[in-house]
Amino acid sequence: MGFGPVYPIADNPAIPQPDNPVEILERTFNKRDLRSGSEVLFDTLAGYTPRFNDIYSEMMLLAAHNEQIRTLLRQDRIEDINLVESFITRQQERGLVSVQLNPRELAITCDALINGLLIDIMAGMDKEEAKKIWIAAVSRLIRTD
């Protein structure tokens, strides 16, 4: 969920790499409710935005004309969604997310939302406004009433 396309740059030591995505999820939600965990997760992911916005923007532009980059971006998205889906399933097993919710659909929705908000931040949206939207959306997405 928004961990960014790191494959083309992963072998370049000059570009700082994000933490392991599983560790980010586990650390941000460890002993927290979903609202506060979502808040910490947003702050963590938004912290990577300044480091990756130039390269990510360029990759998105090149993807329209380059099948290899498009494939890398697609792989990255699929891996992010699978990772988040597994995390949501674990949260359901712990009783922290309702089993009435479809983990795959929720993961895809969260991935789309966080990526859209991070792009909006790159385009000038206020980070705190984006964070409020993220927290409100996650809270609404996990409600079952």
N, C-alpha and C positions, 0 to 999 in steps of 0.2 A: 504494500500500500504506500506508493510514493517514495520508494527507496531509490528511485532514479535508475537510469540506464548506465550502469557502471561497467559493463563488459568491455566496451572499446577502450576504456581508460584504466581498467583495473591493473594492468601491468605497468603503468606509468607511475614511478615513485614520486614524481614531481607534483602529482595531483592527489590531494588528500582524499582518502577513502572513508566512507561511512562505516560505522560499526556493523557487525553482523546483524541482519534484519531480525532474526529470531531473538537475539539478545536485546535488541531495542524493544520489541514487543513485550518480552518477559519482564524486562527492567521497568518499563513504563507502567505496566499494569500490576506489578508485584504488590500484593496487599493493598490495592487501591480499588475503589469502586470504578465502574466503567466511565463515569463522567470525569473524575479526576485523572484516571489513566489516559483518557482521550486528550485531556488538556496537556499532559506531559508529553504524550506522543506527538501532538501537533507542534509543540515547542521544539522537540528534538528534530523532527523532519524539517520544520521551517529553518532551523539552524543550518541545515545543509544547503538551502536554496542559494545563498550568495556564492558558494563555492562551485555549484554545478549549473547555474542558470545560463552562462554563456555556452558551454559545451552542449547542454541539453537543447537549448534553442537552435543551435546549429544542426544538431542531429535531427531534430524534427523537420527542419527545412530540407535537409538532404534526403530524408526518408522518402519524400515524394518522388525522388528520381533515382534512388539507390536501393535495390532489393535487399542487399546485405544489411544495411542499416535498418531497414524496415523489419527484417527478420530478427535482428538483435533487439530492437525495441519491443517486438511482439513477444519474444522469449522472456524478456525482462518482465513484461506485464503479466504474463502467464505465471511466472515464478512468484511474483509479488502476490497475485491473487491466491495461488495455492498455499502460500505461506500464511496469509491472513485467514483463509478458510480453515486451515488446520488449527490456528490459534483460536478462532471462534468456536470450533468444535471442542477444543480443550476447555474453553470457558463454559460451554454448555455442560460438559461432564462435571465441572466443578459447581454447577448450579448458579453461575454468574450471568449467563445469557439464556433466555428462554429456549427450550427445545422446539417450540412452535416456529421459530425462525429458521429459514433455510440458510445455512452457513455460506454456501456458494454465492447465492444472490446478495447476501449481506456483504461478503468480501468484495464482490464486483462493484457494488454501490459505494462502499467506502473507498476503494481504489480510485474510482472515477471522481469522487468528491474531493479527496485530498489532492489528487493531481491537478484538478481544476483550480482549487484554491491556491496551490503553490504557484501555478502559472499566473494566476491573478495577482499574487504578491509580486512576482517578477515584473508584472506589467504596471505595478504601482498601487495596488490595493493595500490599504492599511492592514498590517499583520494582525493587530488586535481585533479588527472587524472580521477578518477571515477566521480567526480562532473562535470567536463567538459563534459564527455560522457553523463551523465544524462541530463544536460541542453541542449546539442545539440540534443539529442534524443527527448526530450519533445518538443523542438521548431519545429523539423521536423514532429513529430506526429500530432501537432495541425494545421499545414499548410494545406490549402485546394486548393492551386493553382497547 
